[in-house]
Amino acid sequence: MLVAVLGLSACGHEDTHPGQPVTKRKLVFKQMLRTLEPMGLIVRGKNPYDSAQFLQLATQLQSLSTQPWQYFTPDSNYPPTRAKPDVWNKPAEFKQAQQKLVAATDQLANVAKSGNLDTIRPAFGAVESSCKACHQQFRGIPH
């Protein structure tokens, strides 16, 4: 069993760089996903809508949306990153994608204050769209 564990640990890449920027940004993105998913279930009618809970999640996502970008440093394009070279080759476009996400999460948090699920749905859709667009342009397969 020990041999199997050691063999599996050799398959992945560990972030051993100073400050571990790849690991830190991945953790923030995972937190964002864990916050976004329950809201998606609510807006799609798969879970009951609780306005206070949804507002809490939207506010948390709003805060998280500003956090991962500081970890895309010039020296952080190494395994286990999934970032495409365009992150560094097209910094203005990457910054614009960041700003679009932050603006969309700001709008979602503001609309969530209304408690009106019909106005929340399109704002949530805008957040999902900004995530998807950024992933398509700036996220690739693991190195």
N, CA, C and O of each residue as an XYZ file, in Angstrom:
572
protein
N       0.829     -1.189      0.000
C       0.000      0.000      0.000
C       0.874      1.255      0.000
O       0.549      2.232     -0.674
N       1.967      1.238      0.740
C       2.871      2.383      0.782
C       3.423      2.689     -0.596
O       3.566      3.856     -0.959
N       3.735      1.660     -1.370
C       4.248      1.839     -2.721
C       3.204      2.539     -3.586
O       3.545      3.409     -4.386
N       1.928      2.163     -3.431
C       0.855      2.790     -4.213
C       0.715      4.266     -3.858
O       0.553      5.106     -4.743
N       0.776      4.576     -2.598
C       0.668      5.974     -2.161
C       1.839      6.794     -2.691
O       1.645      7.903     -3.189
N       3.042      6.259     -2.588
C       4.206      6.980     -3.101
C       4.137      7.147     -4.611
O       4.529      8.188     -5.139
N       3.647      6.143     -5.300
C       3.509      6.223     -6.747
C       2.508      7.281     -7.155
O       2.746      8.017     -8.112
N       1.388      7.373     -6.447
C       0.373      8.374     -6.760
C       0.865      9.778     -6.445
O       0.538     10.721     -7.166
N       1.624      9.929     -5.407
C       2.112     11.263     -5.054
C       3.107     11.776     -6.084
O       3.255     12.987     -6.247
N       3.782     10.886     -6.774
C       4.741     11.304     -7.800
C       4.044     11.766     -9.073
O       4.662     12.441     -9.897
N       2.763     11.416     -9.256
C       2.021     11.776    -10.472
C       1.669     13.256    -10.511
O       1.620     13.839    -11.594
N       1.424     13.873     -9.378
C       0.989     15.263     -9.344
C       2.162     16.208     -9.216
O       3.290     15.807     -8.933
N       1.865     17.458     -9.430
C       2.875     18.492     -9.239
C       2.566     19.209     -7.939
O       1.416     19.552     -7.664
N       3.577     19.427     -7.161
C       3.418     20.156     -5.915
C       4.019     21.534     -6.112
O       5.065     21.685     -6.743
N       3.361     22.517     -5.578
C       3.832     23.896     -5.691
C       4.848     24.142     -4.583
O       4.482     24.359     -3.428
N       6.126     24.106     -4.945
C       7.189     24.313     -3.969
C       7.840     25.682     -4.120
O       8.856     25.957     -3.481
N       7.273     26.531     -4.950
C       7.840     27.868     -5.171
C       7.593     28.766     -3.962
O       6.607     28.585     -3.247
N       8.475     29.726     -3.730
C       8.301     30.653     -2.610
C       6.954     31.364     -2.704
O       6.599     31.918     -3.745
N       6.225     31.338     -1.619
C       4.929     32.008     -1.571
C       3.800     31.203     -2.195
O       2.631     31.534     -1.993
N       4.111     30.180     -2.932
C       3.161     29.276     -3.574
C       1.992     30.008     -4.255
O       0.836     29.761     -3.912
N       2.272     30.901     -5.209
C       1.182     31.653     -5.835
C       0.168     30.779     -6.574
O      -1.025     31.079     -6.553
N       0.617     29.710     -7.222
C      -0.326     28.849     -7.941
C      -1.273     28.174     -6.953
O      -2.481     28.125     -7.183
N      -0.735     27.663     -5.874
C      -1.562     27.015     -4.861
C      -2.549     28.011     -4.258
O      -3.719     27.682     -4.060
N      -2.092     29.204     -3.972
C      -2.964     30.204     -3.349
C      -4.099     30.616     -4.275
O      -5.241     30.739     -3.832
N      -3.804     30.830     -5.550
C      -4.887     31.243     -6.448
C      -5.860     30.091     -6.692
O      -7.063     30.313     -6.833
N      -5.339     28.853     -6.743
C      -6.230     27.707     -6.917
C      -7.186     27.572     -5.727
O      -8.357     27.237     -5.903
N      -6.688     27.831     -4.529
C      -7.540     27.763     -3.343
C      -8.656     28.792     -3.400
O      -9.797     28.490     -3.048
N      -8.340     30.000     -3.838
C      -9.373     31.038     -3.948
C     -10.399     30.631     -5.003
O     -11.601     30.766     -4.776
N      -9.946     30.141     -6.143
C     -10.879     29.719     -7.182
C     -11.776     28.576     -6.696
O     -12.955     28.524     -7.046
N     -11.232     27.671     -5.901
C     -12.054     26.586     -5.346
C     -13.099     27.144     -4.394
O     -14.243     26.689     -4.395
N     -12.718     28.128     -3.581
C     -13.684     28.773     -2.692
C     -14.778     29.458     -3.504
O     -15.955     29.409     -3.147
N     -14.377     30.094     -4.596
C     -15.363     30.750     -5.453
C     -16.349     29.724     -6.008
O     -17.556     29.963     -6.019
N     -15.839     28.596     -6.464
C     -16.696     27.548     -7.011
C     -17.648     27.014     -5.943
O     -18.833     26.814     -6.210
N     -17.136     26.786     -4.749
C     -17.972     26.284     -3.652
C     -19.048     27.290     -3.247
O     -20.080     26.909     -2.694
N     -18.812     28.551     -3.517
C     -19.792     29.591     -3.221
C     -20.788     29.728     -4.366
O     -21.978     29.943     -4.138
N     -20.306     29.605     -5.580
C     -21.137     29.760     -6.772
C     -22.114     28.590     -6.956
O     -23.270     28.800     -7.324
N     -21.661     27.385     -6.707
C     -22.489     26.200     -6.957
C     -23.823     26.203     -6.205
O     -24.851     25.924     -6.823
N     -23.857     26.502     -4.908
C     -25.162     26.508     -4.228
C     -26.102     27.583     -4.777
O     -27.319     27.398     -4.802
N     -25.534     28.699     -5.213
C     -26.378     29.738     -5.805
C     -26.958     29.248     -7.126
O     -28.114     29.531     -7.441
N     -26.168     28.521     -7.891
C     -26.648     27.965     -9.151
C     -27.811     27.006     -8.941
O     -28.770     27.011     -9.712
N     -27.729     26.193     -7.913
C     -28.825     25.273     -7.603
C     -30.096     26.038     -7.236
O     -31.203     25.611     -7.566
N     -29.934     27.140     -6.572
C     -31.091     27.958     -6.177
C     -31.719     28.626     -7.399
O     -32.931     28.540     -7.597
N     -30.898     29.293     -8.224
C     -31.475     30.014     -9.369
C     -32.086     29.055    -10.392
O     -32.953     29.458    -11.167
N     -31.650     27.799    -10.406
C     -32.222     26.802    -11.322
C     -33.403     26.051    -10.708
O     -33.967     25.148    -11.327
N     -33.772     26.437     -9.478
C     -34.939     25.846     -8.840
C     -34.709     24.468     -8.258
O     -35.670     23.773     -7.926
N     -33.470     24.060     -8.128
C     -33.171     22.729     -7.582
C     -33.084     22.743     -6.056
O     -33.247     21.707     -5.411
N     -32.832     23.893     -5.494
C     -32.839     24.078     -4.044
C     -33.751     25.244     -3.716
O     -33.915     26.154     -4.529
N     -34.344     25.225     -2.535
C     -35.246     26.318     -2.161
C     -34.483     27.638     -2.015
O     -33.309     27.665     -1.647
N     -35.184     28.714     -2.312
C     -34.598     30.050     -2.226
C     -34.779     30.609     -0.830
O     -35.901     30.723     -0.335
N     -33.685     30.951     -0.208
C     -33.658     31.633      1.078
C     -32.899     32.921      0.814
O     -31.691     32.896      0.579
N     -33.596     34.040      0.852
C     -32.986     35.316      0.448
C     -31.778     35.686      1.304
O     -30.796     36.211      0.781
N     -31.831     35.425      2.593
C     -30.708     35.770      3.472
C     -29.488     34.903      3.143
O     -28.362     35.399      3.099
N     -29.717     33.619      2.915
C     -28.619     32.717      2.580
C     -28.012     33.101      1.228
O     -26.791     33.116      1.070
N     -28.869     33.409      0.260
C     -28.377     33.767     -1.064
C     -27.565     35.058     -1.000
O     -26.507     35.162     -1.622
N     -28.056     36.033     -0.254
C     -27.320     37.294     -0.108
C     -25.961     37.052      0.537
O     -24.965     37.651      0.129
N     -25.912     36.190      1.526
C     -24.643     35.868      2.176
C     -23.667     35.254      1.170
O     -22.494     35.625      1.135
N     -24.150     34.320      0.357
C     -23.298     33.691     -0.655
C     -22.846     34.710     -1.703
O     -21.683     34.715     -2.105
N     -23.757     35.563     -2.140
C     -23.415     36.572     -3.152
C     -22.383     37.556     -2.617
O     -21.477     37.966     -3.344
N     -22.514     37.932     -1.364
C     -21.554     38.844     -0.742
C     -20.193     38.176     -0.586
O     -19.153     38.805     -0.781
N     -20.215     36.902     -0.234
C     -18.963     36.148     -0.111
C     -18.282     36.041     -1.476
O     -17.068     36.222     -1.577
N     -19.049     35.750     -2.517
C     -18.484     35.660     -3.861
C     -17.930     37.012     -4.306
O     -16.878     37.077     -4.942
N     -18.624     38.066     -3.975
C     -18.161     39.420     -4.299
C     -16.779     39.666     -3.691
O     -15.890     40.196     -4.359
N     -16.603     39.289     -2.449
C     -15.313     39.451     -1.781
C     -14.237     38.569     -2.409
O     -13.112     39.017     -2.627
N     -14.579     37.332     -2.696
C     -13.612     36.401     -3.280
C     -13.182     36.815     -4.689
O     -12.059     36.529     -5.103
N     -14.064     37.483     -5.421
C     -13.782     37.802     -6.823
C     -12.578     38.723     -7.014
O     -12.029     38.805     -8.112
N     -12.175     39.399     -5.975
C     -11.026     40.311     -6.079
C      -9.713     39.664     -5.621
O      -8.646     40.263     -5.760
N      -9.786     38.461     -5.082
C      -8.629     37.895     -4.397
C      -7.622     37.088     -5.225
O      -6.430     37.171     -4.927
N      -8.014     36.319     -6.238
C      -7.009     35.444     -6.868
C      -5.998     36.167     -7.739
O      -4.913     35.641     -7.986
N      -6.325     37.339     -8.202
C      -5.511     38.022     -9.219
C      -4.124     38.395     -8.726
O      -3.179     38.427     -9.515
N      -3.986     38.673     -7.455
C      -2.676     39.023     -6.897
C      -1.679     37.877     -6.998
O      -0.470     38.089     -6.895
N      -2.189     36.654     -7.201
C      -1.320     35.485     -7.263
C      -0.908     35.114     -8.691
O      -0.246     34.098     -8.901
N      -1.294     35.928     -9.663
C      -0.836     35.733    -11.041
C       0.399     36.611    -11.255
O       0.373     37.565    -12.032
N       1.449     36.277    -10.570
C       2.692     37.048    -10.642
C       3.491     36.613    -11.872
O       3.268     35.521    -12.395
N       4.413     37.449    -12.336
C       5.191     37.099    -13.531
C       5.938     35.770    -13.427
O       6.201     35.122    -14.440
N       6.275     35.368    -12.212
C       7.032     34.128    -12.024
C       6.148     32.936    -11.645
O       6.643     31.938    -11.122
N       4.836     33.039    -11.909
C       3.932     31.972    -11.458
C       3.348     31.150    -12.612
O       2.263     30.582    -12.484
N       4.057     31.089    -13.716
C       3.616     30.259    -14.836
C       4.409     28.952    -14.825
O       5.288     28.738    -15.661
N       4.088     28.093    -13.877
C       4.786     26.824    -13.714
C       3.777     25.767    -13.264
O       2.732     26.112    -12.713
N       4.074     24.491    -13.488
C       3.179     23.428    -13.015
C       3.019     23.520    -11.505
O       4.010     23.704    -10.798
N       1.827     23.398    -11.006
C       0.624     22.817    -11.579
C      -0.376     23.840    -12.128
O      -1.579     23.590    -12.057
N       0.056     24.950    -12.658
C      -0.880     25.945    -13.167
C      -1.690     25.411    -14.338
O      -1.232     24.548    -15.087
N      -2.883     25.929    -14.480
C      -3.707     25.644    -15.648
C      -3.890     26.923    -16.463
O      -4.661     26.952    -17.422
N      -3.186     27.962    -16.079
C      -3.275     29.230    -16.795
C      -2.567     29.123    -18.136
O      -1.481     28.554    -18.243
N      -3.204     29.680    -19.152
C      -2.588     29.721    -20.478
C      -1.563     30.851    -20.512
O      -1.645     31.778    -19.706
N      -0.614     30.793    -21.417
C       0.372     31.872    -21.548
C      -0.261     33.245    -21.815
O       0.357     34.271    -21.533
N      -1.481     33.271    -22.353
C      -2.154     34.551    -22.607
C      -2.335     35.385    -21.340
O      -2.453     36.608    -21.419
N      -2.358     34.743    -20.181
C      -2.446     35.491    -18.922
C      -1.302     36.508    -18.860
O      -1.495     37.653    -18.452
N      -0.128     36.076    -19.266
C       1.049     36.934    -19.202
C       1.321     37.649    -20.531
O       1.891     38.739    -20.545
N       0.913     37.035    -21.641
C       1.153     37.630    -22.958
C       0.148     38.722    -23.315
O       0.442     39.592    -24.136
N      -1.022     38.681    -22.712
C      -2.084     39.659    -22.979
C      -2.606     40.213    -21.657
O      -3.772     40.010    -21.318
N      -1.759     40.907    -20.912
C      -2.160     41.348    -19.577
C      -3.346     42.311    -19.569
O      -4.142     42.286    -18.630
N      -3.482     43.148    -20.578
C      -4.607     44.087    -20.608
C      -5.927     43.331    -20.759
O      -6.921     43.673    -20.119
N      -5.930     42.309    -21.604
C      -7.139     41.508    -21.788
C      -7.453     40.697    -20.530
O      -8.617     40.535    -20.162
N      -6.415     40.195    -19.882
C      -6.622     39.442    -18.645
C      -7.185     40.358    -17.558
O      -8.078     39.967    -16.807
N      -6.662     41.558    -17.482
C      -7.159     42.533    -16.504
C      -8.625     42.874    -16.789
O      -9.427     43.013    -15.866
N      -8.961     43.006    -18.056
C     -10.337     43.305    -18.440
C     -11.276     42.160    -18.027
O     -12.388     42.409    -17.562
N     -10.835     40.924    -18.193
C     -11.637     39.769    -17.783
C     -11.840     39.764    -16.265
O     -12.923     39.444    -15.775
N     -10.793     40.119    -15.535
C     -10.900     40.220    -14.071
C     -11.939     41.262    -13.691
O     -12.805     41.018    -12.851
N     -11.842     42.422    -14.318
C     -12.758     43.524    -14.014
C     -14.202     43.162    -14.340
O     -15.126     43.560    -13.630
N     -14.389     42.410    -15.413
C     -15.735     41.985    -15.790
C     -16.321     41.074    -14.718
O     -17.494     41.203    -14.366
N     -15.511     40.154    -14.196
C     -15.992     39.275    -13.134
C     -16.312     40.062    -11.871
O     -17.358     39.856    -11.255
N     -15.429     40.948    -11.490
C     -15.654     41.748    -10.278
C     -16.934     42.577    -10.425
O     -17.735     42.650     -9.494
N     -17.124     43.197    -11.584
C     -18.334     43.990    -11.817
C     -19.588     43.114    -11.772
O     -20.613     43.519    -11.222
N     -19.505     41.918    -12.348
C     -20.655     41.012    -12.350
C     -20.991     40.548    -10.933
O     -22.165     40.454    -10.576
N     -19.976     40.258    -10.127
C     -20.252     39.828     -8.750
C     -20.768     40.994     -7.912
O     -21.597     40.796     -7.024
N     -20.288     42.206     -8.183
C     -20.821     43.393     -7.499
C     -22.310     43.546     -7.809
O     -23.122     43.787     -6.916
N     -22.649     43.401     -9.089
C     -24.046     43.524     -9.513
C     -24.903     42.439     -8.873
O     -26.012     42.713     -8.414
N     -24.395     41.209     -8.839
C     -25.142     40.113     -8.219
C     -25.400     40.397     -6.741
O     -26.516     40.210     -6.256
N     -24.377     40.845     -6.033
C     -24.554     41.146     -4.603
C     -25.569     42.272     -4.398
O     -26.370     42.232     -3.464
N     -25.529     43.271     -5.273
C     -26.496     44.375     -5.152
C     -27.914     43.910     -5.444
O     -28.849     44.273     -4.730
N     -28.076     43.118     -6.482
C     -29.405     42.617     -6.853
C     -29.916     41.635     -5.803
O     -31.119     41.573     -5.550
N     -29.029     40.876     -5.196
C     -29.442     39.913     -4.174
C     -30.077     40.603     -2.977
O     -30.881     40.000     -2.266
N     -29.726     41.851     -2.753
C     -30.322     42.614     -1.649
C     -31.819     42.813     -1.850
O     -32.558     42.978     -0.880
N     -32.271     42.798     -3.101
C     -33.690     42.994     -3.398
C     -34.535     41.805     -2.948
O     -35.719     41.952     -2.643
N     -33.914     40.629     -2.909
C     -34.659     39.433     -2.551
C     -35.537     38.911     -3.682
O     -36.288     37.955     -3.489
N     -35.451     39.521     -4.847
C     -36.283     39.145     -5.989
C     -35.513     38.172     -6.886
O     -34.597     38.568     -7.607
N     -35.892     36.913     -6.830
C     -35.187     35.875     -7.580
C     -35.255     36.109     -9.096
O     -34.342     35.722     -9.826
N     -36.329     36.739     -9.563
C     -36.443     37.017    -10.999
C     -35.401     38.026    -11.483
O     -34.984     37.963    -12.640
N     -34.981     38.938    -10.640
C     -33.918     39.879    -11.027
C     -32.533     39.315    -10.705
O     -31.530     39.741    -11.278
N     -32.492     38.364     -9.792
C     -31.227     37.728     -9.423
C     -30.741     36.807    -10.543
O     -29.544     36.757    -10.827
N     -31.649     36.088    -11.171
C     -31.258     35.097    -12.190
C     -30.372     35.684    -13.288
O     -29.317     35.113    -13.567
N     -30.749     36.801    -13.928
C     -29.870     37.328    -14.980
C     -28.524     37.826    -14.441
O     -27.508     37.731    -15.129
N     -28.518     38.347    -13.235
C     -27.248     38.793    -12.636
C     -26.348     37.597    -12.363
O     -25.135     37.670    -12.558
N     -26.934     36.513    -11.919
C     -26.168     35.291    -11.714
C     -25.641     34.772    -13.047
O     -24.496     34.329    -13.141
N     -26.476     34.831    -14.065
C     -26.058     34.406    -15.401
C     -24.871     35.205    -15.914
O     -24.001     34.661    -16.593
N     -24.832     36.494    -15.593
C     -23.704     37.339    -16.004
C     -22.413     36.909    -15.311
O     -21.340     36.951    -15.913
N     -22.514     36.501    -14.062
C     -21.329     35.997    -13.346
C     -20.843     34.717    -14.011
O     -19.652     34.564    -14.278
N     -21.757     33.808    -14.274
C     -21.370     32.556    -14.941
C     -20.745     32.823    -16.305
O     -19.750     32.196    -16.668
N     -21.320     33.741    -17.049
C     -20.786     34.065    -18.380
C     -19.378     34.627    -18.294
O     -18.522     34.291    -19.112
N     -19.130     35.487    -17.302
C     -17.785     36.057    -17.175
C     -16.776     34.982    -16.771
O     -15.630     35.011    -17.220
N     -17.186     34.040    -15.932
C     -16.308     32.926    -15.565
C     -15.977     32.099    -16.802
O     -14.814     31.795    -17.068
N     -17.010     31.743    -17.547
C     -16.831     30.900    -18.729
C     -15.930     31.579    -19.767
O     -15.039     30.939    -20.325
N     -16.156     32.856    -20.024
C     -15.356     33.578    -21.019
C     -13.890     33.626    -20.616
O     -13.005     33.452    -21.454
N     -13.635     33.860    -19.347
C     -12.257     33.920    -18.863
C     -11.599     32.545    -18.971
O     -10.448     32.430    -19.394
N     -12.338     31.507    -18.588
C     -11.786     30.152    -18.693
C     -11.452     29.812    -20.137
O     -10.405     29.225    -20.410
N     -12.323     30.170    -21.053
C     -12.079     29.850    -22.458
C     -10.812     30.524    -22.974
O     -10.053     29.925    -23.737
N     -10.585     31.755    -22.564
C      -9.432     32.479    -23.080
C      -8.147     32.228    -22.284
O      -7.057     32.184    -22.854
N      -8.280     32.067    -20.977
C      -7.081     32.094    -20.138
C      -6.792     30.822    -19.357
O      -5.771     30.750    -18.673
N      -7.646     29.827    -19.434
C      -7.420     28.601    -18.669
C      -7.305     27.428    -19.631
O      -8.122     27.261    -20.537
N      -6.291     26.635    -19.420
C      -6.066     25.492    -20.296
C      -5.910     24.217    -19.514
O      -6.305     24.115    -18.352
N      -5.332     23.258    -20.174
C      -5.081     21.973    -19.544
C      -3.838     22.092    -18.649
O      -2.988     22.950    -18.883
N      -3.734     21.245    -17.640
C      -2.561     21.318    -16.757
C      -1.270     21.071    -17.513
O      -1.232     20.304    -18.476
N      -0.218     21.728    -17.066
C       1.121     21.508    -17.650
C       1.634     20.149    -17.279
O       2.740     19.778    -17.673
